[in-house]
Amino acid sequence: QVQLVESGGGLVQAGGSLRLSCTTSGSGIWSMGWFRQAPGKEREFVAAIQWNGDSTNYADFVKGRFTVSRTNAKNTVELQMNSLKPEDTAVYYCAAGSYLPSRDRYAYWGQGRQVTVSS
């Protein structure tokens, strides 16, 4: 059993920054992805990082604004979100098990954290 616990997020004004963190419990170091889902929309890929932290991948709409990283304790990944826009408002989920941009490839999911960006 692998569990993912998310923290961070919150409410900021447009142009501000927020950080999300995701810690896995259980065995192993996993490739990790971040997804988000806004009301009435499909869950969409945001970013991912390889299990060893060597490679990252980003959706076009966050390139240059978001950074995914792995901490020194490699069971934790973070998503630093800068220059936030109202359209970034969503519930953000971390997921473990893949580096790919498809949600179907991920075996485990966090509980989600709300990110709200006011205009």
N, CA, C and O atoms as a GROMACS GRO file, in nm:
protein
  476
    1GLN      N    1   0.083  -0.118   0.000
    1GLN     CA    2   0.000   0.000   0.000
    1GLN      C    3   0.088   0.124   0.000
    1GLN      O    4   0.178   0.138   0.083
    2VAL      N    5   0.061   0.213  -0.093
    2VAL     CA    6   0.131   0.340  -0.103
    2VAL      C    7   0.030   0.451  -0.081
    2VAL      O    8  -0.075   0.454  -0.145
    3GLN      N    9   0.063   0.541   0.009
    3GLN     CA   10  -0.023   0.654   0.038
    3GLN      C   11   0.050   0.784   0.006
    3GLN      O   12   0.170   0.797   0.028
    4LEU      N   13  -0.025   0.879  -0.047
    4LEU     CA   14   0.028   1.009  -0.082
    4LEU      C   15  -0.046   1.114  -0.001
    4LEU      O   16  -0.169   1.119   0.000
    5VAL      N   17   0.030   1.198   0.068
    5VAL     CA   18  -0.028   1.302   0.150
    5VAL      C   19   0.018   1.437   0.097
    5VAL      O   20   0.138   1.464   0.087
    6GLU      N   21  -0.078   1.521   0.062
    6GLU     CA   22  -0.049   1.652   0.007
    6GLU      C   23  -0.065   1.760   0.112
    6GLU      O   24  -0.144   1.747   0.206
    7SER      N   25   0.010   1.866   0.095
    7SER     CA   26  -0.004   1.984   0.179
    7SER      C   27   0.024   2.107   0.094
    7SER      O   28   0.075   2.098  -0.017
    8GLY      N   29  -0.009   2.222   0.149
    8GLY     CA   30   0.014   2.347   0.080
    8GLY      C   31  -0.107   2.392   0.002
    8GLY      O   32  -0.220   2.352   0.029
    9GLY      N   33  -0.082   2.476  -0.096
    9GLY     CA   34  -0.189   2.537  -0.171
    9GLY      C   35  -0.250   2.652  -0.093
    9GLY      O   36  -0.190   2.704   0.000
   10GLY      N   37  -0.370   2.689  -0.132
   10GLY     CA   38  -0.440   2.795  -0.063
   10GLY      C   39  -0.494   2.898  -0.159
   10GLY      O   40  -0.531   2.868  -0.273
   11LEU      N   41  -0.498   3.021  -0.112
   11LEU     CA   42  -0.557   3.132  -0.186
   11LEU      C   43  -0.456   3.244  -0.203
   11LEU      O   44  -0.392   3.287  -0.106
   12VAL      N   45  -0.440   3.290  -0.325
   12VAL     CA   46  -0.354   3.404  -0.354
   12VAL      C   47  -0.418   3.490  -0.461
   12VAL      O   48  -0.509   3.447  -0.531
   13GLN      N   49  -0.368   3.610  -0.473
   13GLN     CA   50  -0.409   3.697  -0.581
   13GLN      C   51  -0.330   3.664  -0.707
   13GLN      O   52  -0.222   3.605  -0.701
   14ALA      N   53  -0.385   3.701  -0.820
   14ALA     CA   54  -0.317   3.679  -0.946
   14ALA      C   55  -0.177   3.739  -0.942
   14ALA      O   56  -0.157   3.849  -0.892
   15GLY      N   57  -0.082   3.663  -0.996
   15GLY     CA   58   0.057   3.705  -0.993
   15GLY      C   59   0.134   3.653  -0.874
   15GLY      O   60   0.256   3.664  -0.870
   16GLY      N   61   0.066   3.598  -0.777
   16GLY     CA   62   0.130   3.547  -0.659
   16GLY      C   63   0.181   3.406  -0.676
   16GLY      O   64   0.177   3.349  -0.785
   17SER      N   65   0.231   3.351  -0.566
   17SER     CA   66   0.292   3.220  -0.568
   17SER      C   67   0.236   3.131  -0.458
   17SER      O   68   0.195   3.178  -0.352
   18LEU      N   69   0.233   3.003  -0.485
   18LEU     CA   70   0.197   2.902  -0.388
   18LEU      C   71   0.285   2.780  -0.408
   18LEU      O   72   0.344   2.761  -0.514
   19ARG      N   73   0.291   2.699  -0.306
   19ARG     CA   74   0.368   2.577  -0.314
   19ARG      C   75   0.283   2.460  -0.266
   19ARG      O   76   0.207   2.471  -0.170
   20LEU      N   77   0.298   2.349  -0.336
   20LEU     CA   78   0.236   2.224  -0.297
   20LEU      C   79   0.344   2.122  -0.266
   20LEU      O   80   0.451   2.122  -0.328
   21SER      N   81   0.316   2.036  -0.173
   21SER     CA   82   0.407   1.930  -0.137
   21SER      C   83   0.332   1.798  -0.132
   21SER      O   84   0.214   1.793  -0.097
   22CYS      N   85   0.401   1.693  -0.168
   22CYS     CA   86   0.342   1.560  -0.168
   22CYS      C   87   0.444   1.461  -0.115
   22CYS      O   88   0.554   1.451  -0.168
   23THR      N   89   0.406   1.389  -0.012
   23THR     CA   90   0.493   1.291   0.049
   23THR      C   91   0.431   1.153   0.037
   23THR      O   92   0.314   1.133   0.068
   24THR      N   93   0.511   1.059  -0.008
   24THR     CA   94   0.464   0.921  -0.021
   24THR      C   95   0.508   0.840   0.099
   24THR      O   96   0.616   0.860   0.153
   25SER      N   97   0.423   0.749   0.138
   25SER     CA   98   0.458   0.650   0.239
   25SER      C   99   0.459   0.513   0.174
   25SER      O  100   0.395   0.491   0.071
   26GLY      N  101   0.530   0.423   0.236
   26GLY     CA  102   0.546   0.292   0.176
   26GLY      C  103   0.684   0.277   0.114
   26GLY      O  104   0.769   0.364   0.129
   27SER      N  105   0.703   0.170   0.047
   27SER     CA  106   0.834   0.137  -0.007
   27SER      C  107   0.856   0.200  -0.143
   27SER      O  108   0.764   0.217  -0.223
   28GLY      N  109   0.980   0.235  -0.166
   28GLY     CA  110   1.021   0.276  -0.298
   28GLY      C  111   1.020   0.425  -0.321
   28GLY      O  112   0.954   0.501  -0.250
   29ILE      N  113   1.094   0.465  -0.422
   29ILE     CA  114   1.094   0.601  -0.472
   29ILE      C  115   1.024   0.600  -0.607
   29ILE      O  116   1.058   0.520  -0.695
   30TRP      N  117   0.928   0.688  -0.623
   30TRP     CA  118   0.840   0.684  -0.739
   30TRP      C  119   0.857   0.805  -0.829
   30TRP      O  120   0.881   0.916  -0.782
   31SER      N  121   0.845   0.781  -0.957
   31SER     CA  122   0.820   0.892  -1.047
   31SER      C  123   0.685   0.953  -1.008
   31SER      O  124   0.591   0.882  -0.975
   32MET      N  125   0.679   1.085  -1.013
   32MET     CA  126   0.562   1.155  -0.961
   32MET      C  127   0.509   1.255  -1.061
   32MET      O  128   0.584   1.320  -1.133
   33GLY      N  129   0.378   1.265  -1.064
   33GLY     CA  130   0.313   1.363  -1.148
   33GLY      C  131   0.220   1.451  -1.069
   33GLY      O  132   0.175   1.416  -0.960
   34TRP      N  133   0.192   1.566  -1.126
   34TRP     CA  134   0.092   1.658  -1.072
   34TRP      C  135  -0.017   1.678  -1.176
   34TRP      O  136   0.010   1.700  -1.294
   35PHE      N  137  -0.140   1.671  -1.130
   35PHE     CA  138  -0.256   1.695  -1.213
   35PHE      C  139  -0.346   1.797  -1.145
   35PHE      O  140  -0.333   1.822  -1.025
   36ARG      N  141  -0.435   1.854  -1.221
   36ARG     CA  142  -0.531   1.945  -1.162
   36ARG      C  143  -0.667   1.926  -1.227
   36ARG      O  144  -0.678   1.882  -1.341
   37GLN      N  145  -0.769   1.962  -1.152
   37GLN     CA  146  -0.904   1.949  -1.202
   37GLN      C  147  -0.987   2.066  -1.153
   37GLN      O  148  -1.005   2.086  -1.033
   38ALA      N  149  -1.035   2.143  -1.246
   38ALA     CA  150  -1.125   2.253  -1.217
   38ALA      C  151  -1.269   2.205  -1.227
   38ALA      O  152  -1.296   2.106  -1.296
   39PRO      N  153  -1.362   2.272  -1.161
   39PRO     CA  154  -1.501   2.230  -1.168
   39PRO      C  155  -1.551   2.221  -1.311
   39PRO      O  156  -1.533   2.313  -1.391
   40GLY      N  157  -1.614   2.110  -1.343
   40GLY     CA  158  -1.669   2.090  -1.475
   40GLY      C  159  -1.570   2.054  -1.583
   40GLY      O  160  -1.606   2.044  -1.700
   41LYS      N  161  -1.445   2.035  -1.545
   41LYS     CA  162  -1.342   2.004  -1.643
   41LYS      C  163  -1.276   1.869  -1.612
   41LYS      O  164  -1.286   1.817  -1.501
   42GLU      N  165  -1.211   1.816  -1.712
   42GLU     CA  166  -1.137   1.692  -1.695
   42GLU      C  167  -1.009   1.718  -1.618
   42GLU      O  168  -0.952   1.827  -1.621
   43ARG      N  169  -0.965   1.616  -1.549
   43ARG     CA  170  -0.836   1.625  -1.482
   43ARG      C  171  -0.726   1.632  -1.586
   43ARG      O  172  -0.722   1.553  -1.680
   44GLU      N  173  -0.635   1.727  -1.570
   44GLU     CA  174  -0.533   1.750  -1.670
   44GLU      C  175  -0.394   1.745  -1.610
   44GLU      O  176  -0.372   1.778  -1.494
   45PHE      N  177  -0.302   1.704  -1.692
   45PHE     CA  178  -0.163   1.693  -1.652
   45PHE      C  179  -0.101   1.830  -1.633
   45PHE      O  180  -0.125   1.922  -1.712
   46VAL      N  181  -0.020   1.843  -1.528
   46VAL     CA  182   0.049   1.968  -1.500
   46VAL      C  183   0.200   1.953  -1.514
   46VAL      O  184   0.264   2.028  -1.587
   47ALA      N  185   0.256   1.856  -1.443
   47ALA     CA  186   0.401   1.839  -1.441
   47ALA      C  187   0.434   1.702  -1.388
   47ALA      O  188   0.351   1.636  -1.324
   48ALA      N  189   0.556   1.658  -1.414
   48ALA     CA  190   0.602   1.530  -1.363
   48ALA      C  191   0.752   1.533  -1.344
   48ALA      O  192   0.822   1.616  -1.403
   49ILE      N  193   0.800   1.443  -1.261
   49ILE     CA  194   0.942   1.432  -1.234
   49ILE      C  195   0.978   1.285  -1.225
   49ILE      O  196   0.905   1.206  -1.166
   50GLN      N  197   1.090   1.250  -1.284
   50GLN     CA  198   1.136   1.112  -1.279
   50GLN      C  199   1.170   1.072  -1.136
   50GLN      O  200   1.193   1.157  -1.049
   51TRP      N  201   1.172   0.943  -1.114
   51TRP     CA  202   1.194   0.893  -0.978
   51TRP      C  203   1.325   0.942  -0.919
   51TRP      O  204   1.334   0.962  -0.798
   52ASN      N  205   1.427   0.961  -1.002
   52ASN     CA  206   1.556   1.006  -0.954
   52ASN      C  207   1.574   1.157  -0.963
   52ASN      O  208   1.680   1.209  -0.928
   53GLY      N  209   1.473   1.228  -1.008
   53GLY     CA  210   1.478   1.372  -1.017
   53GLY      C  211   1.556   1.427  -1.133
   53GLY      O  212   1.573   1.548  -1.144
   54ASP      N  213   1.604   1.342  -1.221
   54ASP     CA  214   1.690   1.388  -1.330
   54ASP      C  215   1.614   1.459  -1.441
   54ASP      O  216   1.670   1.544  -1.510
   55SER      N  217   1.488   1.425  -1.459
   55SER     CA  218   1.412   1.480  -1.570
   55SER      C  219   1.277   1.530  -1.520
   55SER      O  220   1.218   1.474  -1.428
   56THR      N  221   1.231   1.636  -1.584
   56THR     CA  222   1.100   1.690  -1.554
   56THR      C  223   1.023   1.712  -1.683
   56THR      O  224   1.081   1.719  -1.791
   57ASN      N  225   0.893   1.722  -1.669
   57ASN     CA  226   0.806   1.744  -1.783
   57ASN      C  227   0.694   1.837  -1.740
   57ASN      O  228   0.643   1.826  -1.628
   58TYR      N  229   0.655   1.929  -1.828
   58TYR     CA  230   0.555   2.027  -1.794
   58TYR      C  231   0.452   2.042  -1.905
   58TYR      O  232   0.484   2.032  -2.024
   59ALA      N  233   0.330   2.064  -1.864
   59ALA     CA  234   0.229   2.105  -1.960
   59ALA      C  235   0.262   2.243  -2.013
   59ALA      O  236   0.323   2.324  -1.943
   60ASP      N  237   0.222   2.269  -2.135
   60ASP     CA  238   0.255   2.397  -2.198
   60ASP      C  239   0.203   2.516  -2.118
   60ASP      O  240   0.268   2.620  -2.113
   61PHE      N  241   0.089   2.501  -2.056
   61PHE     CA  242   0.028   2.616  -1.991
   61PHE      C  243   0.094   2.655  -1.860
   61PHE      O  244   0.058   2.757  -1.800
   62VAL      N  245   0.192   2.575  -1.812
   62VAL     CA  246   0.263   2.612  -1.690
   62VAL      C  247   0.412   2.632  -1.712
   62VAL      O  248   0.483   2.668  -1.618
   63LYS      N  249   0.459   2.608  -1.831
   63LYS     CA  250   0.602   2.623  -1.857
   63LYS      C  251   0.648   2.766  -1.827
   63LYS      O  252   0.586   2.864  -1.868
   64GLY      N  253   0.759   2.774  -1.756
   64GLY     CA  254   0.812   2.903  -1.717
   64GLY      C  255   0.752   2.960  -1.591
   64GLY      O  256   0.801   3.061  -1.539
   65ARG      N  257   0.646   2.898  -1.540
   65ARG     CA  258   0.581   2.947  -1.419
   65ARG      C  259   0.588   2.848  -1.304
   65ARG      O  260   0.604   2.887  -1.188
   66PHE      N  261   0.574   2.720  -1.334
   66PHE     CA  262   0.573   2.615  -1.232
   66PHE      C  263   0.703   2.538  -1.236
   66PHE      O  264   0.764   2.521  -1.342
   67THR      N  265   0.745   2.491  -1.121
   67THR     CA  266   0.864   2.407  -1.110
   67THR      C  267   0.835   2.288  -1.021
   67THR      O  268   0.791   2.304  -0.907
   68VAL      N  269   0.860   2.170  -1.073
   68VAL     CA  270   0.845   2.049  -0.993
   68VAL      C  271   0.984   2.004  -0.951
   68VAL      O  272   1.078   2.006  -1.031
   69SER      N  273   0.997   1.962  -0.828
   69SER     CA  274   1.127   1.921  -0.776
   69SER      C  275   1.110   1.813  -0.672
   69SER      O  276   1.001   1.792  -0.619
   70ARG      N  277   1.218   1.746  -0.646
   70ARG     CA  278   1.221   1.646  -0.542
   70ARG      C  279   1.312   1.695  -0.430
   70ARG      O  280   1.421   1.746  -0.456
   71THR      N  281   1.268   1.680  -0.308
   71THR     CA  282   1.346   1.727  -0.195
   71THR      C  283   1.460   1.630  -0.165
   71THR      O  284   1.473   1.524  -0.227
   72ASN      N  285   1.543   1.670  -0.069
   72ASN     CA  286   1.651   1.581  -0.027
   72ASN      C  287   1.599   1.448   0.023
   72ASN      O  288   1.660   1.343   0.002
   73ALA      N  289   1.486   1.452   0.090
   73ALA     CA  290   1.413   1.330   0.122
   73ALA      C  291   1.328   1.296   0.000
   73ALA      O  292   1.223   1.356  -0.021
   74LYS      N  293   1.372   1.202  -0.077
   74LYS     CA  294   1.318   1.182  -0.211
   74LYS      C  295   1.181   1.119  -0.216
   74LYS      O  296   1.129   1.092  -0.324
   75ASN      N  297   1.122   1.096  -0.101
   75ASN     CA  298   0.983   1.055  -0.100
   75ASN      C  299   0.889   1.174  -0.104
   75ASN      O  300   0.767   1.158  -0.098
   76THR      N  301   0.944   1.294  -0.115
   76THR     CA  302   0.864   1.416  -0.120
   76THR      C  303   0.893   1.492  -0.248
   76THR      O  304   1.008   1.512  -0.286
   77VAL      N  305   0.788   1.534  -0.314
   77VAL     CA  306   0.800   1.620  -0.430
   77VAL      C  307   0.722   1.748  -0.405
   77VAL      O  308   0.625   1.749  -0.330
   78GLU      N  309   0.767   1.854  -0.468
   78GLU     CA  310   0.704   1.984  -0.452
   78GLU      C  311   0.670   2.042  -0.588
   78GLU      O  312   0.734   2.013  -0.689
   79LEU      N  313   0.569   2.124  -0.587
   79LEU     CA  314   0.531   2.200  -0.704
   79LEU      C  315   0.528   2.347  -0.665
   79LEU      O  316   0.438   2.392  -0.593
   80GLN      N  317   0.626   2.421  -0.712
   80GLN     CA  318   0.631   2.564  -0.689
   80GLN      C  319   0.557   2.634  -0.802
   80GLN      O  320   0.590   2.616  -0.919
   81MET      N  321   0.457   2.711  -0.767
   81MET     CA  322   0.372   2.776  -0.864
   81MET      C  323   0.388   2.927  -0.852
   81MET      O  324   0.351   2.987  -0.752
   82ASN      N  325   0.443   2.986  -0.955
   82ASN     CA  326   0.465   3.129  -0.960
   82ASN      C  327   0.379   3.192  -1.068
   82ASN      O  328   0.326   3.123  -1.156
   83SER      N  329   0.366   3.322  -1.060
   83SER     CA  330   0.289   3.398  -1.160
   83SER      C  331   0.152   3.335  -1.183
   83SER      O  332   0.110   3.316  -1.296
   84LEU      N  333   0.086   3.305  -1.075
   84LEU     CA  334  -0.041   3.234  -1.085
   84LEU      C  335  -0.148   3.318  -1.151
   84LEU      O  336  -0.153   3.441  -1.136
   85LYS      N  337  -0.233   3.250  -1.224
   85LYS     CA  338  -0.342   3.312  -1.297
   85LYS      C  339  -0.474   3.256  -1.246
   85LYS      O  340  -0.478   3.145  -1.194
   86PRO      N  341  -0.581   3.332  -1.261
   86PRO     CA  342  -0.711   3.279  -1.218
   86PRO      C  343  -0.745   3.144  -1.280
   86PRO      O  344  -0.810   3.062  -1.216
   87GLU      N  345  -0.703   3.122  -1.403
   87GLU     CA  346  -0.732   2.995  -1.468
   87GLU      C  347  -0.654   2.878  -1.410
   87GLU      O  348  -0.679   2.763  -1.447
   88ASP      N  349  -0.559   2.906  -1.321
   88ASP     CA  350  -0.490   2.800  -1.249
   88ASP      C  351  -0.572   2.745  -1.133
   88ASP      O  352  -0.536   2.644  -1.073
   89THR      N  353  -0.681   2.809  -1.103
   89THR     CA  354  -0.766   2.765  -0.993
   89THR      C  355  -0.818   2.625  -1.018
   89THR      O  356  -0.880   2.598  -1.121
   90ALA      N  357  -0.792   2.535  -0.925
   90ALA     CA  358  -0.829   2.395  -0.941
   90ALA      C  359  -0.791   2.321  -0.814
   90ALA      O  360  -0.725   2.375  -0.725
   91VAL      N  361  -0.834   2.198  -0.807
   91VAL     CA  362  -0.782   2.105  -0.709
   91VAL      C  363  -0.662   2.035  -0.771
   91VAL      O  364  -0.671   1.980  -0.880
   92TYR      N  365  -0.551   2.038  -0.701
   92TYR     CA  366  -0.428   1.981  -0.752
   92TYR      C  367  -0.400   1.848  -0.683
   92TYR      O  368  -0.404   1.837  -0.561
   93TYR      N  369  -0.371   1.749  -0.763
   93TYR     CA  370  -0.346   1.614  -0.714
   93TYR      C  371  -0.204   1.571  -0.749
   93TYR      O  372  -0.158   1.591  -0.861
   94CYS      N  373  -0.137   1.512  -0.654
   94CYS     CA  374  -0.014   1.443  -0.687
   94CYS      C  375  -0.046   1.296  -0.712
   94CYS      O  376  -0.144   1.243  -0.660
   95ALA      N  377   0.038   1.235  -0.792
   95ALA     CA  378   0.016   1.096  -0.829
   95ALA      C  379   0.150   1.027  -0.845
   95ALA      O  380   0.249   1.089  -0.883
   96ALA      N  381   0.153   0.901  -0.815
   96ALA     CA  382   0.276   0.824  -0.818
   96ALA      C  383   0.266   0.709  -0.915
   96ALA      O  384   0.160   0.649  -0.933
   97GLY      N  385   0.379   0.679  -0.977
   97GLY     CA  386   0.389   0.559  -1.058
   97GLY      C  387   0.424   0.579  -1.203
   97GLY      O  388   0.444   0.481  -1.275
   98SER      N  389   0.431   0.704  -1.249
   98SER     CA  390   0.459   0.728  -1.389
   98SER      C  391   0.518   0.866  -1.409
   98SER      O  392   0.504   0.954  -1.325
   99TYR      N  393   0.583   0.882  -1.520
   99TYR     CA  394   0.636   1.009  -1.565
   99TYR      C  395   0.554   1.064  -1.681
   99TYR      O  396   0.578   1.175  -1.727
  100LEU      N  397   0.457   0.987  -1.727
  100LEU     CA  398   0.381   1.021  -1.846
  100LEU      C  399   0.269   1.119  -1.816
  100LEU      O  400   0.223   1.128  -1.703
  101PRO      N  401   0.226   1.192  -1.917
  101PRO     CA  402   0.123   1.293  -1.896
  101PRO      C  403  -0.019   1.240  -1.891
  101PRO      O  404  -0.114   1.319  -1.883
  102SER      N  405  -0.037   1.112  -1.895
  102SER     CA  406  -0.170   1.051  -1.892
  102SER      C  407  -0.204   1.002  -1.752
  102SER      O  408  -0.127   0.929  -1.691
  103ARG      N  409  -0.320   1.042  -1.703
  103ARG     CA  410  -0.362   1.002  -1.569
  103ARG      C  411  -0.382   0.852  -1.556
  103ARG      O  412  -0.374   0.798  -1.446
  104ASP      N  413  -0.409   0.786  -1.666
  104ASP     CA  414  -0.432   0.642  -1.662
  104ASP      C  415  -0.307   0.564  -1.627
  104ASP      O  416  -0.317   0.446  -1.593
  105ARG      N  417  -0.192   0.625  -1.635
  105ARG     CA  418  -0.066   0.557  -1.608
  105ARG      C  419  -0.027   0.559  -1.461
  105ARG      O  420   0.070   0.493  -1.423
  106TYR      N  421  -0.099   0.631  -1.379
  106TYR     CA  422  -0.060   0.648  -1.239
  106TYR      C  423  -0.138   0.555  -1.149
  106TYR      O  424  -0.259   0.541  -1.161
  107ALA      N  425  -0.066   0.492  -1.058
  107ALA     CA  426  -0.126   0.390  -0.973
  107ALA      C  427  -0.182   0.445  -0.843
  107ALA      O  428  -0.277   0.389  -0.788
  108TYR      N  429  -0.126   0.554  -0.793
  108TYR     CA  430  -0.164   0.607  -0.663
  108TYR      C  431  -0.186   0.757  -0.672
  108TYR      O  432  -0.121   0.827  -0.750
  109TRP      N  433  -0.280   0.804  -0.591
  109TRP     CA  434  -0.319   0.945  -0.596
  109TRP      C  435  -0.330   1.005  -0.457
  109TRP      O  436  -0.372   0.938  -0.362
  110GLY      N  437  -0.291   1.130  -0.446
  110GLY     CA  438  -0.313   1.205  -0.324
  110GLY      C  439  -0.456   1.252  -0.314
  110GLY      O  440  -0.537   1.231  -0.404
  111GLN      N  441  -0.487   1.315  -0.202
  111GLN     CA  442  -0.625   1.355  -0.174
  111GLN      C  443  -0.666   1.484  -0.242
  111GLN      O  444  -0.784   1.516  -0.247
  112GLY      N  445  -0.571   1.557  -0.295
  112GLY     CA  446  -0.598   1.683  -0.360
  112GLY      C  447  -0.589   1.801  -0.267
  112GLY      O  448  -0.624   1.792  -0.149
  113ARG      N  449  -0.541   1.913  -0.320
  113ARG     CA  450  -0.533   2.038  -0.246
  113ARG      C  451  -0.587   2.150  -0.332
  113ARG      O  452  -0.559   2.158  -0.452
  114GLN      N  453  -0.665   2.236  -0.271
  114GLN     CA  454  -0.726   2.346  -0.343
  114GLN      C  455  -0.625   2.458  -0.366
  114GLN      O  456  -0.554   2.499  -0.274
  115VAL      N  457  -0.620   2.505  -0.488
  115VAL     CA  458  -0.546   2.625  -0.524
  115VAL      C  459  -0.646   2.722  -0.584
  115VAL      O  460  -0.712   2.692  -0.683
  116THR      N  461  -0.656   2.838  -0.524
  116THR     CA  462  -0.749   2.939  -0.571
  116THR      C  463  -0.673   3.068  -0.598
  116THR      O  464  -0.601   3.119  -0.512
  117VAL      N  465  -0.690   3.121  -0.717
  117VAL     CA  466  -0.623   3.243  -0.758
  117VAL      C  467  -0.729   3.346  -0.790
  117VAL      O  468  -0.809   3.328  -0.883
  118SER      N  469  -0.731   3.452  -0.716
  118SER     CA  470  -0.829   3.557  -0.736
  118SER      C  471  -0.778   3.660  -0.835
  118SER      O  472  -0.657   3.685  -0.842
  119SER      N  473  -0.868   3.717  -0.910
  119SER     CA  474  -0.832   3.817  -1.008
  119SER      C  475  -0.834   3.957  -0.949
  119SER      O  476  -0.805   4.054  -1.020
   0.00000   0.00000   0.00000
